[in-house]
Amino acid sequence: MDSGQWVIPLDAAAEYAESSIGGKAWNLARLQQAGFRVAAGFCIATAAYERFLHAAGLTTFIQLELGRKSLSEMRWEELWDAALRIRNRFSIAELPREVAESIRSAVTVL
């Protein structure tokens, strides 16, 4: 898949590997291909998600949060706090401009 193809119309998604669009989108595309009625839509490619993670530095942040000590040695409160910090970082992270524009365009077409 071209790394610039962040959004894939659902009616074309069956042509892609499941790993590149996610299981739900892939199964919906296969149902549509088999003749079942499926609402019009699109899927966001896993490459777009990976681009988001990289651009926002989330992969490194998650590794640092979860690498503080062995998960088996963490108390539930420590896991809870780490999860909250990770969730907060996701909520304030910005989508890369090219990914956001592709999603906006796809929504406009629907």
N, C-alpha and C positions, 0 to 999 in steps of 0.2 A: 504494500500500500504506500502510496505517495505520502510523505510526512506532512504535506500541506493539506491533505484531505481529512479534515477534522470531523466533518459531518457527512453521514451517508444516508440517503433516502432509504426508508424501510423496504420499498419495492425493489431496491437493488442490493440489499444487504445479504441476501442468500448467496451471492457470488463471493463473499468474503469468508475468511476463516473465522470460526467462532472466537478464537483468541483475539482477533483484531477488532471485534465489535461487542463482545460480551455474550453470554449465554441467552439472556432474555431476548435481546434484539435478534440474535441468530434464530432462535426458535420461532419468534413471531414472523420473521421473514420466510422461514420454511413453511409455516402454516399458510401464509399468504400465497406462496408458490404452489402449495397443494390445493388451492382453490377455496380456502376458508376466508371468510370476511374478516379483515383486520383493518382497524382505523388507520388512516394515513398518518405518517409520522416519519421520524428520522432517528438515527442513533448517533451517539457521539463516540467516535472511535477511541479505542484504548490508547492510541498514540496521542490523542488530544489530552487525555488524563495524564499520561506520562509527561507530556510537555508542561502541563500545569504543575505537576509535582516538582519537576526540575526547575522551572522558572521561579517558583515560590520558595525553593530550598526546603521543601517539605520532607523529602527523603532523608536528607541529612538530619533534620530536626527530629524526625521520628526515631532514627537510629540513635541519636544522642539521648533522647528521652527514655527509650527502652533499654539502652545500654548502661544506664547508671549502676545497675546491679542485676544479678540473675533474676529472671522473672519468678522462679520458684522460691526465691528468698524475699520477695516483696510482699509486704502486707497489703490487704485489699485497699486500704486508704492510699497507699503509695501508687497502686495501679490506677485507682480512681483519679488521683491528682494528675498523673501522667496523661491519662485519657482526656481529662479536661483541658490540659495545656495543648495537647495535640488537636483536639476539636476546635479550640480557640484559634490556633494558628491557621487551620483550614478555613474558618469563618472569616478571617480578615485577609486571607491571601487573595490576590487579584488574578483573574484569568489572563493569560497572555492575549494581547490585542487581537492577533490573528485568529485565535480560537474563539474569542468572544464575537468577533465579526462574523465568523462562519455560522455560529449558533444563531445570532440575530437574523442573518439572511435566511436560514432554514425555517425559523419561526415565521418570518414574513411570508414565505412561500405557502405555508400551511394556511 
